[in-house]
Amino acid sequence: MQDTIAVLIPCYNEAVTIGKVVDDFKRVLPEADIYVYDNNSSDGTASIARDRGAIVRHESRQGKGNVVRQMFRDIDADYYIMVDGDDTYPAESARELLAPLMDGSADMTVGDRLSNGSYGEENDRAFHGFGNNLVRWLIKAIYGYGFDDVMTGYRAFTRSFVKTMPVLSTGFQIETEISIHAVDKGWRVVDIPIEYRDRPEGSESKLSTFGDGAKVLMAITSLCKDYRPFVFFGLFALVFFVLGLIVGLPVVYEFSRLRMSRNSLRRCLPWGWYAAACCPLRPQPFLTPLRKPTASNGSSRCIVS
């Protein structure tokens, strides 16, 4: 029996490009089912995709994370390709992304725009490269795995990865969440260099550099608390311990000279910081319950194994 392939395309107002994206993937992967999930578009994106032969569905909850969550729930296939509908990713790389999944050497492949320099040449939006590098550094520092490209919207997955992925994000944090989940759960990841191209004229990015960038950083913080609680709370403990040293060393110095400390408050304050440093090392009272409801629909998802 032939393996089934699903191409997942989340879309919001991509009328300028969606027709070409569907055509390209139908040409490169004629055996695949092309799904376009329309996220409240007002420019006819859904009708264009349907006319080109895509299977069109609608997701009313706004945000890319909400769309991806619903796609992962709805669609059954052996292999999945997820790609943006803005025609910035080449369909010609699809089989390269699928190959490591099909030969059993990977569970997720990542379309890497950065290694060959194409993203830097094509993308002229300020701070996007800096933000990507910052997120890569944070994931490397916290989880010990260095992605070549964290924020790319071009990925491929096995069925087992998709059906065990607890999507908690609602917006553009979804790429970061998928990357962290893959590393934390020990999924095999392979980076595949691709040729990135900028959006064509008339197509506008929905990404807010600073607004969505802040949400990504908040998502990393929240996921660190959920997936790496000892690291997360240990940083707080270290800060409190250092504050205790800063306040306490003058007291020790004074006592060594005078054999007494004249200020009782200064004697007690360091111990307060040391006590505060011990609290985060027992993080259970601060942890989110194991079954954490999603913001969009209140359903529960297990996030700690």
Secondary structure as UniProt FT lines:
FT   STRAND          5..11
FT   TURN            15..17
FT   HELIX           18..28
FT   TURN            30..31
FT   STRAND          33..38
FT   HELIX           45..51
FT   TURN            52..53
FT   STRAND          55..58
FT   HELIX           64..74
FT   STRAND          79..82
FT   HELIX           91..93
FT   HELIX           94..102
FT   TURN            103..104
FT   STRAND          108..112
FT   TURN            115..116
FT   HELIX           118..122
FT   TURN            126..127
FT   HELIX           128..143
FT   STRAND          155..158
FT   HELIX           159..163
FT   TURN            172..173
FT   HELIX           174..184
FT   TURN            185..186
FT   STRAND          189..193
FT   TURN            201..202
FT   HELIX           209..227
FT   HELIX           229..258
FT   HELIX           264..278
FT   HELIX           279..281
FT   HELIX           284..286
FT   STRAND          291..293
FT   TURN            295..297
FT   STRAND          300..302
//
